[in-house]
Amino acid sequence: MRETEQTETEKTGTCDVRLREVTEGDLLVFLEYEHDPEAVRRSRFTPRPRDAFLRHWRERILGDPGCFARTVTVDGEPAGNIGSWWEGDQRYVGYWFGRAYWGRGIGTTALTAFLREERVRPLYAEPFSGNTASVRLLEKHGFEQTEKIRDGDDGHLLFVLHTVDEPEDKDKDKD
């Protein structure tokens, strides 16, 4: 993990949204968010059992210097996570937020701040095609859909960001 400190603070409505390094204490919060039934339905991501989840985070994310992960906080509380990693020669970004933080502009604020620090381009994302909030969030930040991908019975979309741009202000507080 990079040894950097994110000090950017942005106001989203009345919320103080920040990025910081992931701590061990964040992991159980992330586990709870990953197991939320509505989040599972929207993402089409099968949640990992507790031990597998913790091992994945400790070894494959926090233990891999090629991964860059941040905890997203809202008013000091962990609201989710955002990170990037390598798959072959492609750099991907992904995020996961607790349901209480959906639809409040927090994703827009967090991804904007994250993209200021993660400067690798092109940068890829692969959301479930039915996750319209995630698709809209990526599009606001300049990601462009390049193809549709089948993953079992589910369709995912491959998005790519080629440049470092600020998101459109349109619907900023609606993701």
CNS distance restraints for C-alpha pairs under 8 A (distance, minus, plus):
assign (resid   1 and name CA) (resid  61 and name CA) 7.93 0.50 0.50
assign (resid   1 and name CA) (resid  62 and name CA) 5.94 0.50 0.50
assign (resid   1 and name CA) (resid  63 and name CA) 7.12 0.50 0.50
assign (resid   1 and name CA) (resid  64 and name CA) 6.51 0.50 0.50
assign (resid   1 and name CA) (resid  65 and name CA) 4.69 0.50 0.50
assign (resid   1 and name CA) (resid  66 and name CA) 6.96 0.50 0.50
assign (resid   1 and name CA) (resid  67 and name CA) 5.98 0.50 0.50
assign (resid   1 and name CA) (resid  68 and name CA) 5.46 0.50 0.50
assign (resid   1 and name CA) (resid  69 and name CA) 7.13 0.50 0.50
assign (resid   2 and name CA) (resid  65 and name CA) 6.94 0.50 0.50
assign (resid   2 and name CA) (resid  68 and name CA) 6.34 0.50 0.50
assign (resid   4 and name CA) (resid  21 and name CA) 8.00 0.50 0.50
assign (resid   5 and name CA) (resid  20 and name CA) 6.48 0.50 0.50
assign (resid   5 and name CA) (resid  21 and name CA) 7.10 0.50 0.50
assign (resid   6 and name CA) (resid  18 and name CA) 7.53 0.50 0.50
assign (resid   6 and name CA) (resid  19 and name CA) 5.69 0.50 0.50
assign (resid   6 and name CA) (resid  20 and name CA) 5.56 0.50 0.50
assign (resid   6 and name CA) (resid  21 and name CA) 7.89 0.50 0.50
assign (resid   7 and name CA) (resid  18 and name CA) 7.26 0.50 0.50
assign (resid   7 and name CA) (resid  19 and name CA) 7.36 0.50 0.50
assign (resid   7 and name CA) (resid  20 and name CA) 7.74 0.50 0.50
assign (resid   8 and name CA) (resid  18 and name CA) 6.33 0.50 0.50
assign (resid   8 and name CA) (resid  19 and name CA) 7.36 0.50 0.50
assign (resid   8 and name CA) (resid 113 and name CA) 7.07 0.50 0.50
assign (resid   9 and name CA) (resid  16 and name CA) 6.58 0.50 0.50
assign (resid   9 and name CA) (resid  17 and name CA) 5.97 0.50 0.50
assign (resid   9 and name CA) (resid  18 and name CA) 5.28 0.50 0.50
assign (resid  10 and name CA) (resid  16 and name CA) 6.14 0.50 0.50
assign (resid  10 and name CA) (resid  17 and name CA) 5.69 0.50 0.50
assign (resid  10 and name CA) (resid  18 and name CA) 7.05 0.50 0.50
assign (resid  10 and name CA) (resid 109 and name CA) 6.95 0.50 0.50
assign (resid  11 and name CA) (resid  15 and name CA) 5.60 0.50 0.50
assign (resid  11 and name CA) (resid  16 and name CA) 5.10 0.50 0.50
assign (resid  11 and name CA) (resid  17 and name CA) 6.34 0.50 0.50
assign (resid  12 and name CA) (resid  16 and name CA) 6.60 0.50 0.50
assign (resid  12 and name CA) (resid  17 and name CA) 6.92 0.50 0.50
assign (resid  12 and name CA) (resid 104 and name CA) 7.42 0.50 0.50
assign (resid  12 and name CA) (resid 105 and name CA) 6.25 0.50 0.50
assign (resid  12 and name CA) (resid 106 and name CA) 6.61 0.50 0.50
assign (resid  12 and name CA) (resid 109 and name CA) 7.20 0.50 0.50
assign (resid  12 and name CA) (resid 173 and name CA) 7.39 0.50 0.50
assign (resid  13 and name CA) (resid 104 and name CA) 7.89 0.50 0.50
assign (resid  13 and name CA) (resid 173 and name CA) 7.95 0.50 0.50
assign (resid  15 and name CA) (resid  74 and name CA) 6.07 0.50 0.50
assign (resid  15 and name CA) (resid  75 and name CA) 5.95 0.50 0.50
assign (resid  16 and name CA) (resid  73 and name CA) 7.80 0.50 0.50
assign (resid  16 and name CA) (resid  74 and name CA) 5.37 0.50 0.50
assign (resid  16 and name CA) (resid  75 and name CA) 4.87 0.50 0.50
assign (resid  16 and name CA) (resid  76 and name CA) 7.62 0.50 0.50
assign (resid  17 and name CA) (resid  72 and name CA) 6.98 0.50 0.50
assign (resid  17 and name CA) (resid  73 and name CA) 5.62 0.50 0.50
assign (resid  17 and name CA) (resid  74 and name CA) 4.61 0.50 0.50
assign (resid  17 and name CA) (resid  75 and name CA) 6.52 0.50 0.50
assign (resid  17 and name CA) (resid 106 and name CA) 6.82 0.50 0.50
assign (resid  17 and name CA) (resid 109 and name CA) 7.03 0.50 0.50
assign (resid  17 and name CA) (resid 110 and name CA) 7.01 0.50 0.50
assign (resid  18 and name CA) (resid  72 and name CA) 5.78 0.50 0.50
assign (resid  18 and name CA) (resid  73 and name CA) 5.22 0.50 0.50
assign (resid  18 and name CA) (resid  74 and name CA) 6.60 0.50 0.50
assign (resid  18 and name CA) (resid  76 and name CA) 7.93 0.50 0.50
assign (resid  18 and name CA) (resid 110 and name CA) 7.08 0.50 0.50
assign (resid  19 and name CA) (resid  70 and name CA) 5.87 0.50 0.50
assign (resid  19 and name CA) (resid  71 and name CA) 5.62 0.50 0.50
assign (resid  19 and name CA) (resid  72 and name CA) 4.73 0.50 0.50
assign (resid  19 and name CA) (resid  73 and name CA) 6.23 0.50 0.50
assign (resid  19 and name CA) (resid 110 and name CA) 6.99 0.50 0.50
assign (resid  19 and name CA) (resid 113 and name CA) 7.52 0.50 0.50
assign (resid  19 and name CA) (resid 114 and name CA) 7.60 0.50 0.50
assign (resid  20 and name CA) (resid  70 and name CA) 5.45 0.50 0.50
assign (resid  20 and name CA) (resid  71 and name CA) 5.36 0.50 0.50
assign (resid  20 and name CA) (resid  72 and name CA) 6.70 0.50 0.50
assign (resid  20 and name CA) (resid  73 and name CA) 7.63 0.50 0.50
assign (resid  21 and name CA) (resid  69 and name CA) 7.04 0.50 0.50
assign (resid  21 and name CA) (resid  70 and name CA) 5.04 0.50 0.50
assign (resid  21 and name CA) (resid  71 and name CA) 5.93 0.50 0.50
assign (resid  22 and name CA) (resid  26 and name CA) 6.43 0.50 0.50
assign (resid  22 and name CA) (resid  69 and name CA) 6.74 0.50 0.50
assign (resid  22 and name CA) (resid  70 and name CA) 5.42 0.50 0.50
assign (resid  22 and name CA) (resid  71 and name CA) 5.10 0.50 0.50
assign (resid  23 and name CA) (resid  27 and name CA) 7.23 0.50 0.50
assign (resid  25 and name CA) (resid  29 and name CA) 7.58 0.50 0.50
assign (resid  26 and name CA) (resid  30 and name CA) 6.28 0.50 0.50
assign (resid  26 and name CA) (resid  71 and name CA) 7.50 0.50 0.50
assign (resid  26 and name CA) (resid  78 and name CA) 6.78 0.50 0.50
assign (resid  27 and name CA) (resid  31 and name CA) 6.13 0.50 0.50
assign (resid  27 and name CA) (resid  54 and name CA) 6.95 0.50 0.50
assign (resid  27 and name CA) (resid  57 and name CA) 7.59 0.50 0.50
assign (resid  28 and name CA) (resid  32 and name CA) 6.25 0.50 0.50
assign (resid  29 and name CA) (resid  33 and name CA) 6.37 0.50 0.50
assign (resid  29 and name CA) (resid  78 and name CA) 7.31 0.50 0.50
assign (resid  30 and name CA) (resid  34 and name CA) 6.12 0.50 0.50
assign (resid  30 and name CA) (resid  80 and name CA) 6.41 0.50 0.50
assign (resid  30 and name CA) (resid  81 and name CA) 7.43 0.50 0.50
assign (resid  30 and name CA) (resid  96 and name CA) 7.99 0.50 0.50
assign (resid  30 and name CA) (resid  98 and name CA) 7.95 0.50 0.50
assign (resid  31 and name CA) (resid  35 and name CA) 6.35 0.50 0.50
assign (resid  31 and name CA) (resid  50 and name CA) 7.05 0.50 0.50
assign (resid  31 and name CA) (resid  53 and name CA) 6.94 0.50 0.50
assign (resid  32 and name CA) (resid  36 and name CA) 6.54 0.50 0.50
assign (resid  33 and name CA) (resid  39 and name CA) 7.53 0.50 0.50
assign (resid  33 and name CA) (resid  80 and name CA) 7.63 0.50 0.50
assign (resid  33 and name CA) (resid  96 and name CA) 7.59 0.50 0.50
assign (resid  33 and name CA) (resid  97 and name CA) 6.83 0.50 0.50
assign (resid  33 and name CA) (resid  98 and name CA) 5.05 0.50 0.50
assign (resid  33 and name CA) (resid  99 and name CA) 7.38 0.50 0.50
assign (resid  34 and name CA) (resid  39 and name CA) 6.92 0.50 0.50
assign (resid  34 and name CA) (resid  40 and name CA) 7.02 0.50 0.50
assign (resid  34 and name CA) (resid  47 and name CA) 5.79 0.50 0.50
assign (resid  34 and name CA) (resid  48 and name CA) 8.00 0.50 0.50
assign (resid  34 and name CA) (resid  96 and name CA) 7.54 0.50 0.50
assign (resid  35 and name CA) (resid  39 and name CA) 7.42 0.50 0.50
assign (resid  35 and name CA) (resid  40 and name CA) 6.78 0.50 0.50
assign (resid  35 and name CA) (resid  47 and name CA) 5.67 0.50 0.50
assign (resid  36 and name CA) (resid  40 and name CA) 6.26 0.50 0.50
assign (resid  36 and name CA) (resid  99 and name CA) 7.83 0.50 0.50
assign (resid  37 and name CA) (resid  41 and name CA) 6.19 0.50 0.50
assign (resid  38 and name CA) (resid  42 and name CA) 6.16 0.50 0.50
assign (resid  39 and name CA) (resid  43 and name CA) 5.98 0.50 0.50
assign (resid  39 and name CA) (resid  99 and name CA) 7.24 0.50 0.50
assign (resid  40 and name CA) (resid  44 and name CA) 5.51 0.50 0.50
assign (resid  40 and name CA) (resid  45 and name CA) 5.54 0.50 0.50
assign (resid  40 and name CA) (resid  46 and name CA) 6.55 0.50 0.50
assign (resid  40 and name CA) (resid  47 and name CA) 7.12 0.50 0.50
assign (resid  41 and name CA) (resid  45 and name CA) 7.62 0.50 0.50
assign (resid  42 and name CA) (resid 128 and name CA) 7.59 0.50 0.50
assign (resid  42 and name CA) (resid 130 and name CA) 6.93 0.50 0.50
assign (resid  42 and name CA) (resid 131 and name CA) 5.43 0.50 0.50
assign (resid  43 and name CA) (resid 127 and name CA) 7.11 0.50 0.50
assign (resid  43 and name CA) (resid 128 and name CA) 5.69 0.50 0.50
assign (resid  43 and name CA) (resid 130 and name CA) 7.93 0.50 0.50
assign (resid  43 and name CA) (resid 131 and name CA) 6.19 0.50 0.50
assign (resid  44 and name CA) (resid 128 and name CA) 6.46 0.50 0.50
assign (resid  44 and name CA) (resid 154 and name CA) 7.37 0.50 0.50
assign (resid  48 and name CA) (resid  52 and name CA) 5.90 0.50 0.50
assign (resid  48 and name CA) (resid  53 and name CA) 5.24 0.50 0.50
assign (resid  49 and name CA) (resid  53 and name CA) 5.95 0.50 0.50
assign (resid  50 and name CA) (resid  54 and name CA) 6.18 0.50 0.50
assign (resid  51 and name CA) (resid  55 and name CA) 6.07 0.50 0.50
assign (resid  52 and name CA) (resid  56 and name CA) 5.98 0.50 0.50
assign (resid  53 and name CA) (resid  57 and name CA) 6.29 0.50 0.50
assign (resid  54 and name CA) (resid  58 and name CA) 6.02 0.50 0.50
assign (resid  55 and name CA) (resid  59 and name CA) 5.74 0.50 0.50
assign (resid  55 and name CA) (resid  60 and name CA) 7.56 0.50 0.50
assign (resid  56 and name CA) (resid  60 and name CA) 5.10 0.50 0.50
assign (resid  56 and name CA) (resid  61 and name CA) 6.63 0.50 0.50
assign (resid  57 and name CA) (resid  61 and name CA) 4.90 0.50 0.50
assign (resid  57 and name CA) (resid  62 and name CA) 5.94 0.50 0.50
assign (resid  57 and name CA) (resid  63 and name CA) 7.83 0.50 0.50
assign (resid  58 and name CA) (resid  62 and name CA) 5.12 0.50 0.50
assign (resid  58 and name CA) (resid  63 and name CA) 5.74 0.50 0.50
assign (resid  59 and name CA) (resid  63 and name CA) 4.47 0.50 0.50
assign (resid  59 and name CA) (resid  64 and name CA) 6.73 0.50 0.50
assign (resid  60 and name CA) (resid  64 and name CA) 5.59 0.50 0.50
assign (resid  61 and name CA) (resid  67 and name CA) 5.68 0.50 0.50
assign (resid  61 and name CA) (resid  68 and name CA) 7.61 0.50 0.50
assign (resid  61 and name CA) (resid  69 and name CA) 7.24 0.50 0.50
assign (resid  62 and name CA) (resid  67 and name CA) 7.08 0.50 0.50
assign (resid  62 and name CA) (resid  68 and name CA) 7.95 0.50 0.50
assign (resid  62 and name CA) (resid  69 and name CA) 7.38 0.50 0.50
assign (resid  66 and name CA) (resid  85 and name CA) 6.11 0.50 0.50
assign (resid  66 and name CA) (resid  86 and name CA) 6.70 0.50 0.50
assign (resid  67 and name CA) (resid  83 and name CA) 7.11 0.50 0.50
assign (resid  67 and name CA) (resid  84 and name CA) 5.68 0.50 0.50
assign (resid  67 and name CA) (resid  85 and name CA) 4.52 0.50 0.50
assign (resid  67 and name CA) (resid  86 and name CA) 7.17 0.50 0.50
assign (resid  68 and name CA) (resid  83 and name CA) 5.33 0.50 0.50
assign (resid  68 and name CA) (resid  84 and name CA) 5.23 0.50 0.50
assign (resid  68 and name CA) (resid  85 and name CA) 6.57 0.50 0.50
assign (resid  69 and name CA) (resid  81 and name CA) 7.15 0.50 0.50
assign (resid  69 and name CA) (resid  82 and name CA) 5.83 0.50 0.50
assign (resid  69 and name CA) (resid  83 and name CA) 4.04 0.50 0.50
assign (resid  69 and name CA) (resid  84 and name CA) 6.47 0.50 0.50
assign (resid  70 and name CA) (resid  81 and name CA) 5.68 0.50 0.50
assign (resid  70 and name CA) (resid  82 and name CA) 5.42 0.50 0.50
assign (resid  70 and name CA) (resid  83 and name CA) 6.05 0.50 0.50
assign (resid  71 and name CA) (resid  78 and name CA) 6.45 0.50 0.50
assign (resid  71 and name CA) (resid  79 and name CA) 7.55 0.50 0.50
assign (resid  71 and name CA) (resid  80 and name CA) 5.99 0.50 0.50
assign (resid  71 and name CA) (resid  81 and name CA) 4.51 0.50 0.50
assign (resid  71 and name CA) (resid  82 and name CA) 6.54 0.50 0.50
assign (resid  72 and name CA) (resid  78 and name CA) 5.87 0.50 0.50
assign (resid  72 and name CA) (resid  79 and name CA) 5.50 0.50 0.50
assign (resid  72 and name CA) (resid  80 and name CA) 5.20 0.50 0.50
assign (resid  72 and name CA) (resid  81 and name CA) 5.30 0.50 0.50
assign (resid  72 and name CA) (resid  82 and name CA) 7.00 0.50 0.50
assign (resid  72 and name CA) (resid 110 and name CA) 6.61 0.50 0.50
assign (resid  73 and name CA) (resid  77 and name CA) 5.01 0.50 0.50
assign (resid  73 and name CA) (resid  78 and name CA) 4.40 0.50 0.50
assign (resid  73 and name CA) (resid  79 and name CA) 5.11 0.50 0.50
assign (resid  73 and name CA) (resid  80 and name CA) 7.08 0.50 0.50
assign (resid  74 and name CA) (resid  78 and name CA) 6.50 0.50 0.50
assign (resid  74 and name CA) (resid  79 and name CA) 5.95 0.50 0.50
assign (resid  74 and name CA) (resid 106 and name CA) 7.99 0.50 0.50
assign (resid  79 and name CA) (resid  97 and name CA) 5.69 0.50 0.50
assign (resid  79 and name CA) (resid  98 and name CA) 5.67 0.50 0.50
assign (resid  79 and name CA) (resid 101 and name CA) 6.36 0.50 0.50
assign (resid  80 and name CA) (resid  95 and name CA) 7.35 0.50 0.50
assign (resid  80 and name CA) (resid  96 and name CA) 5.39 0.50 0.50
assign (resid  80 and name CA) (resid  97 and name CA) 4.06 0.50 0.50
assign (resid  80 and name CA) (resid  98 and name CA) 5.82 0.50 0.50
assign (resid  81 and name CA) (resid  95 and name CA) 5.49 0.50 0.50
assign (resid  81 and name CA) (resid  96 and name CA) 5.45 0.50 0.50
assign (resid  81 and name CA) (resid  97 and name CA) 6.47 0.50 0.50
assign (resid  82 and name CA) (resid  93 and name CA) 7.36 0.50 0.50
assign (resid  82 and name CA) (resid  94 and name CA) 5.75 0.50 0.50
assign (resid  82 and name CA) (resid  95 and name CA) 4.13 0.50 0.50
assign (resid  82 and name CA) (resid  96 and name CA) 6.57 0.50 0.50
assign (resid  82 and name CA) (resid 110 and name CA) 7.88 0.50 0.50
assign (resid  82 and name CA) (resid 111 and name CA) 7.63 0.50 0.50
assign (resid  82 and name CA) (resid 114 and name CA) 7.59 0.50 0.50
assign (resid  83 and name CA) (resid  93 and name CA) 5.62 0.50 0.50
assign (resid  83 and name CA) (resid  94 and name CA) 5.59 0.50 0.50
assign (resid  83 and name CA) (resid  95 and name CA) 6.38 0.50 0.50
assign (resid  84 and name CA) (resid  91 and name CA) 6.69 0.50 0.50
assign (resid  84 and name CA) (resid  92 and name CA) 5.29 0.50 0.50
assign (resid  84 and name CA) (resid  93 and name CA) 4.27 0.50 0.50
assign (resid  84 and name CA) (resid  94 and name CA) 6.38 0.50 0.50
assign (resid  84 and name CA) (resid 118 and name CA) 7.79 0.50 0.50
assign (resid  85 and name CA) (resid  91 and name CA) 5.59 0.50 0.50
assign (resid  85 and name CA) (resid  92 and name CA) 5.42 0.50 0.50
assign (resid  85 and name CA) (resid  93 and name CA) 6.73 0.50 0.50
assign (resid  86 and name CA) (resid  90 and name CA) 5.67 0.50 0.50
assign (resid  86 and name CA) (resid  91 and name CA) 4.54 0.50 0.50
assign (resid  86 and name CA) (resid  92 and name CA) 6.21 0.50 0.50
assign (resid  87 and name CA) (resid  91 and name CA) 6.30 0.50 0.50
assign (resid  87 and name CA) (resid  92 and name CA) 7.18 0.50 0.50
assign (resid  90 and name CA) (resid 122 and name CA) 7.68 0.50 0.50
assign (resid  90 and name CA) (resid 123 and name CA) 7.18 0.50 0.50
assign (resid  90 and name CA) (resid 124 and name CA) 7.06 0.50 0.50
assign (resid  91 and name CA) (resid 120 and name CA) 7.27 0.50 0.50
assign (resid  91 and name CA) (resid 121 and name CA) 7.72 0.50 0.50
assign (resid  91 and name CA) (resid 122 and name CA) 7.18 0.50 0.50
assign (resid  91 and name CA) (resid 123 and name CA) 5.26 0.50 0.50
assign (resid  91 and name CA) (resid 124 and name CA) 6.01 0.50 0.50
assign (resid  92 and name CA) (resid 123 and name CA) 5.58 0.50 0.50
assign (resid  92 and name CA) (resid 124 and name CA) 4.48 0.50 0.50
assign (resid  92 and name CA) (resid 125 and name CA) 5.47 0.50 0.50
assign (resid  93 and name CA) (resid 123 and name CA) 6.86 0.50 0.50
assign (resid  93 and name CA) (resid 124 and name CA) 6.18 0.50 0.50
assign (resid  93 and name CA) (resid 125 and name CA) 5.46 0.50 0.50
assign (resid  94 and name CA) (resid 125 and name CA) 6.55 0.50 0.50
assign (resid  97 and name CA) (resid 101 and name CA) 6.44 0.50 0.50
assign (resid  97 and name CA) (resid 102 and name CA) 7.05 0.50 0.50
assign (resid  97 and name CA) (resid 107 and name CA) 7.77 0.50 0.50
assign (resid  98 and name CA) (resid 102 and name CA) 7.05 0.50 0.50
assign (resid 101 and name CA) (resid 106 and name CA) 6.70 0.50 0.50
assign (resid 102 and name CA) (resid 106 and name CA) 7.29 0.50 0.50
assign (resid 102 and name CA) (resid 107 and name CA) 7.67 0.50 0.50
assign (resid 102 and name CA) (resid 175 and name CA) 6.61 0.50 0.50
assign (resid 103 and name CA) (resid 173 and name CA) 6.87 0.50 0.50
assign (resid 103 and name CA) (resid 174 and name CA) 5.00 0.50 0.50
assign (resid 103 and name CA) (resid 175 and name CA) 4.52 0.50 0.50
assign (resid 104 and name CA) (resid 173 and name CA) 5.30 0.50 0.50
assign (resid 104 and name CA) (resid 174 and name CA) 5.89 0.50 0.50
assign (resid 104 and name CA) (resid 175 and name CA) 6.27 0.50 0.50
assign (resid 105 and name CA) (resid 109 and name CA) 6.34 0.50 0.50
assign (resid 105 and name CA) (resid 172 and name CA) 5.76 0.50 0.50
assign (resid 105 and name CA) (resid 173 and name CA) 3.85 0.50 0.50
assign (resid 105 and name CA) (resid 174 and name CA) 5.57 0.50 0.50
assign (resid 105 and name CA) (resid 175 and name CA) 5.24 0.50 0.50
assign (resid 106 and name CA) (resid 110 and name CA) 5.97 0.50 0.50
assign (resid 106 and name CA) (resid 173 and name CA) 7.61 0.50 0.50
assign (resid 106 and name CA) (resid 175 and name CA) 7.39 0.50 0.50
assign (resid 107 and name CA) (resid 111 and name CA) 5.91 0.50 0.50
assign (resid 107 and name CA) (resid 137 and name CA) 7.19 0.50 0.50
assign (resid 107 and name CA) (resid 175 and name CA) 6.38 0.50 0.50
assign (resid 108 and name CA) (resid 112 and name CA) 6.02 0.50 0.50
assign (resid 108 and name CA) (resid 137 and name CA) 6.39 0.50 0.50
assign (resid 108 and name CA) (resid 167 and name CA) 7.87 0.50 0.50
assign (resid 108 and name CA) (resid 172 and name CA) 6.58 0.50 0.50
assign (resid 108 and name CA) (resid 173 and name CA) 7.68 0.50 0.50
assign (resid 108 and name CA) (resid 175 and name CA) 6.77 0.50 0.50
assign (resid 109 and name CA) (resid 113 and name CA) 6.31 0.50 0.50
assign (resid 110 and name CA) (resid 114 and name CA) 6.05 0.50 0.50
assign (resid 111 and name CA) (resid 115 and name CA) 5.98 0.50 0.50
assign (resid 111 and name CA) (resid 141 and name CA) 7.97 0.50 0.50
assign (resid 112 and name CA) (resid 116 and name CA) 6.53 0.50 0.50
assign (resid 112 and name CA) (resid 141 and name CA) 7.38 0.50 0.50
assign (resid 112 and name CA) (resid 166 and name CA) 6.85 0.50 0.50
assign (resid 112 and name CA) (resid 167 and name CA) 7.01 0.50 0.50
assign (resid 113 and name CA) (resid 117 and name CA) 6.89 0.50 0.50
assign (resid 114 and name CA) (resid 118 and name CA) 6.03 0.50 0.50
assign (resid 115 and name CA) (resid 119 and name CA) 6.44 0.50 0.50
assign (resid 115 and name CA) (resid 164 and name CA) 7.45 0.50 0.50
assign (resid 116 and name CA) (resid 164 and name CA) 7.79 0.50 0.50
assign (resid 119 and name CA) (resid 164 and name CA) 7.31 0.50 0.50
assign (resid 121 and name CA) (resid 161 and name CA) 6.66 0.50 0.50
assign (resid 121 and name CA) (resid 162 and name CA) 5.49 0.50 0.50
assign (resid 121 and name CA) (resid 163 and name CA) 6.53 0.50 0.50
assign (resid 121 and name CA) (resid 164 and name CA) 7.84 0.50 0.50
assign (resid 122 and name CA) (resid 160 and name CA) 6.32 0.50 0.50
assign (resid 122 and name CA) (resid 161 and name CA) 5.39 0.50 0.50
assign (resid 122 and name CA) (resid 162 and name CA) 4.58 0.50 0.50
assign (resid 122 and name CA) (resid 163 and name CA) 7.22 0.50 0.50
assign (resid 123 and name CA) (resid 160 and name CA) 5.56 0.50 0.50
assign (resid 123 and name CA) (resid 161 and name CA) 5.08 0.50 0.50
assign (resid 123 and name CA) (resid 162 and name CA) 6.75 0.50 0.50
assign (resid 124 and name CA) (resid 158 and name CA) 6.99 0.50 0.50
assign (resid 124 and name CA) (resid 159 and name CA) 5.51 0.50 0.50
assign (resid 124 and name CA) (resid 160 and name CA) 4.46 0.50 0.50
assign (resid 124 and name CA) (resid 161 and name CA) 6.37 0.50 0.50
assign (resid 125 and name CA) (resid 157 and name CA) 7.97 0.50 0.50
assign (resid 125 and name CA) (resid 158 and name CA) 5.95 0.50 0.50
assign (resid 125 and name CA) (resid 159 and name CA) 5.12 0.50 0.50
assign (resid 125 and name CA) (resid 160 and name CA) 6.50 0.50 0.50
assign (resid 126 and name CA) (resid 156 and name CA) 6.11 0.50 0.50
assign (resid 126 and name CA) (resid 157 and name CA) 5.33 0.50 0.50
assign (resid 126 and name CA) (resid 158 and name CA) 4.70 0.50 0.50
assign (resid 126 and name CA) (resid 159 and name CA) 6.19 0.50 0.50
assign (resid 127 and name CA) (resid 131 and name CA) 6.85 0.50 0.50
assign (resid 127 and name CA) (resid 134 and name CA) 6.67 0.50 0.50
assign (resid 127 and name CA) (resid 135 and name CA) 6.75 0.50 0.50
assign (resid 127 and name CA) (resid 156 and name CA) 5.57 0.50 0.50
assign (resid 127 and name CA) (resid 157 and name CA) 5.75 0.50 0.50
assign (resid 127 and name CA) (resid 158 and name CA) 7.24 0.50 0.50
assign (resid 128 and name CA) (resid 154 and name CA) 7.26 0.50 0.50
assign (resid 128 and name CA) (resid 155 and name CA) 6.11 0.50 0.50
assign (resid 128 and name CA) (resid 156 and name CA) 4.25 0.50 0.50
assign (resid 128 and name CA) (resid 157 and name CA) 6.34 0.50 0.50
assign (resid 129 and name CA) (resid 135 and name CA) 7.34 0.50 0.50
assign (resid 129 and name CA) (resid 155 and name CA) 5.68 0.50 0.50
assign (resid 129 and name CA) (resid 156 and name CA) 4.82 0.50 0.50
assign (resid 129 and name CA) (resid 157 and name CA) 5.62 0.50 0.50
assign (resid 130 and name CA) (resid 155 and name CA) 7.96 0.50 0.50
assign (resid 131 and name CA) (resid 135 and name CA) 6.32 0.50 0.50
assign (resid 132 and name CA) (resid 136 and name CA) 5.95 0.50 0.50
assign (resid 133 and name CA) (resid 137 and name CA) 6.10 0.50 0.50
assign (resid 133 and name CA) (resid 175 and name CA) 5.62 0.50 0.50
assign (resid 134 and name CA) (resid 138 and name CA) 6.29 0.50 0.50
assign (resid 134 and name CA) (resid 175 and name CA) 7.63 0.50 0.50
assign (resid 135 and name CA) (resid 139 and name CA) 6.26 0.50 0.50
assign (resid 136 and name CA) (resid 140 and name CA) 6.13 0.50 0.50
assign (resid 136 and name CA) (resid 175 and name CA) 7.34 0.50 0.50
assign (resid 137 and name CA) (resid 141 and name CA) 6.65 0.50 0.50
assign (resid 137 and name CA) (resid 175 and name CA) 6.31 0.50 0.50
assign (resid 138 and name CA) (resid 142 and name CA) 6.65 0.50 0.50
assign (resid 138 and name CA) (resid 143 and name CA) 5.29 0.50 0.50
assign (resid 138 and name CA) (resid 144 and name CA) 7.88 0.50 0.50
assign (resid 138 and name CA) (resid 159 and name CA) 7.74 0.50 0.50
assign (resid 139 and name CA) (resid 143 and name CA) 4.96 0.50 0.50
assign (resid 139 and name CA) (resid 144 and name CA) 6.36 0.50 0.50
assign (resid 140 and name CA) (resid 167 and name CA) 4.98 0.50 0.50
assign (resid 140 and name CA) (resid 168 and name CA) 5.36 0.50 0.50
assign (resid 140 and name CA) (resid 169 and name CA) 7.95 0.50 0.50
assign (resid 140 and name CA) (resid 170 and name CA) 7.91 0.50 0.50
assign (resid 141 and name CA) (resid 165 and name CA) 6.81 0.50 0.50
assign (resid 141 and name CA) (resid 166 and name CA) 6.31 0.50 0.50
assign (resid 141 and name CA) (resid 167 and name CA) 4.16 0.50 0.50
assign (resid 141 and name CA) (resid 168 and name CA) 6.81 0.50 0.50
assign (resid 142 and name CA) (resid 161 and name CA) 6.11 0.50 0.50
assign (resid 142 and name CA) (resid 163 and name CA) 7.83 0.50 0.50
assign (resid 142 and name CA) (resid 165 and name CA) 6.66 0.50 0.50
assign (resid 142 and name CA) (resid 166 and name CA) 7.85 0.50 0.50
assign (resid 142 and name CA) (resid 167 and name CA) 6.58 0.50 0.50
assign (resid 143 and name CA) (resid 159 and name CA) 5.68 0.50 0.50
assign (resid 143 and name CA) (resid 160 and name CA) 5.07 0.50 0.50
assign (resid 143 and name CA) (resid 161 and name CA) 4.35 0.50 0.50
assign (resid 143 and name CA) (resid 162 and name CA) 7.56 0.50 0.50
assign (resid 144 and name CA) (resid 159 and name CA) 5.15 0.50 0.50
assign (resid 144 and name CA) (resid 160 and name CA) 5.35 0.50 0.50
assign (resid 144 and name CA) (resid 161 and name CA) 6.40 0.50 0.50
assign (resid 145 and name CA) (resid 157 and name CA) 6.65 0.50 0.50
assign (resid 145 and name CA) (resid 158 and name CA) 5.74 0.50 0.50
assign (resid 145 and name CA) (resid 159 and name CA) 4.26 0.50 0.50
assign (resid 145 and name CA) (resid 160 and name CA) 6.52 0.50 0.50
assign (resid 146 and name CA) (resid 157 and name CA) 7.59 0.50 0.50
assign (resid 146 and name CA) (resid 158 and name CA) 5.66 0.50 0.50
assign (resid 146 and name CA) (resid 159 and name CA) 5.67 0.50 0.50
assign (resid 146 and name CA) (resid 160 and name CA) 6.91 0.50 0.50
assign (resid 147 and name CA) (resid 157 and name CA) 5.93 0.50 0.50
assign (resid 147 and name CA) (resid 158 and name CA) 5.32 0.50 0.50
assign (resid 147 and name CA) (resid 159 and name CA) 7.47 0.50 0.50
assign (resid 148 and name CA) (resid 155 and name CA) 6.66 0.50 0.50
assign (resid 148 and name CA) (resid 156 and name CA) 5.82 0.50 0.50
assign (resid 148 and name CA) (resid 157 and name CA) 4.56 0.50 0.50
assign (resid 148 and name CA) (resid 158 and name CA) 6.16 0.50 0.50
assign (resid 149 and name CA) (resid 155 and name CA) 5.68 0.50 0.50
assign (resid 149 and name CA) (resid 156 and name CA) 4.99 0.50 0.50
assign (resid 149 and name CA) (resid 157 and name CA) 5.79 0.50 0.50
assign (resid 149 and name CA) (resid 158 and name CA) 6.94 0.50 0.50
assign (resid 150 and name CA) (resid 154 and name CA) 5.93 0.50 0.50
assign (resid 150 and name CA) (resid 155 and name CA) 4.68 0.50 0.50
assign (resid 150 and name CA) (resid 156 and name CA) 6.14 0.50 0.50
assign (resid 151 and name CA) (resid 155 and name CA) 5.99 0.50 0.50
assign (resid 151 and name CA) (resid 156 and name CA) 6.88 0.50 0.50
assign (resid 168 and name CA) (resid 172 and name CA) 7.55 0.50 0.50
assign (resid 171 and name CA) (resid 175 and name CA) 7.60 0.50 0.50
